[in-house]
């Protein structure tokens, strides 16, 4: 999930598919039952979307020079799932 502050990307949160977080979902279904989940996006629409997302990048991330790091948080739901998986493997 992407968190926005004053029209700029602030940080992202990675969570399980059923853990709804604040912010904008980053993933959308591409396929469903072997078929495309949504209509094909026209190239002009893709360009507009990319330009809009680039405009939301923090200034420190707009350069090819090394700037500040972008924060990505892991949700507790994903840590719980990892613990369950670890326990299942170590039994």
N, C-alpha and C positions, 0 to 999 in steps of 0.2 A: 504494500500500500504506500502511495506517495503522499507525503505531507507537504503542504504548500503554505507559505507565509508571505503575504503581500505580493502575490503573483510570482513568487520564486520557490523553486524546489528547496525544501529544508532538509528532509531526510526520508528514507524509505524504511518500511518494516516488512520483514519476511515472516509469513504466518502459514498455518495449514489452510487448506482450501475452505474449511468450514468455520474458520475463526475470523469473523468480521471485525476489522479494525477501523479506526478513524482514518480518513484519508481516501485517496482515489485508488481503486483497484488497478494493479499493473498488468495482470493477466486476464485475458479473455479467451473463451473457448474458440479454437480455430476449426475443430472438427467435432461432429456429433453423429453417431451411428454411421461412420464412414463417409459422411458428407460434410461439405463446407458449412460451418455454423452461421455464417453471415454472407451477404452478397459481396462479390469482389469489389474492393475499393478502387475507384478510378485513380490514375496516377496523379492528377491535379489535386485530388483530395489528400492523397498520401503526402505530397509535397507541402501542402498547407499545414497538415498535422505536424510534420517534422519541423517546419519553421516555427510553429507555435510552441512546440516543446523546447526547441533550442533557445527561444526567447525567455523561457522560464528557468534556464540554468542560472545558478548563482554566478556572479562575475568571476569568482576565483576558479571556476571550472570552464570558462569560455576560451581559455588560451591553450595552445599546445604545450606551453611551458608548464612545468609541474607547479600546481597551486595547492590549495587546501584539499584535504580528502573529503569525500562525500560520505556522510554517516549512513550506515545501514544497520538497523537493529533487528535482532531475532526475537520473535514473540515467544512468550512462555509456552504457548501451545506447541510450538515446534521443539522446544527443549523437552517437554513432556513426552512427545512422540519419540524423540531420540532416546530418552531413558527407557521407554518401553521396548524399543528395538534392541538396545544394548542388553537389557535383562533377558530378552528372548534368546539372544545369541549366546550368552554366557551360561545358560542353564545346561 
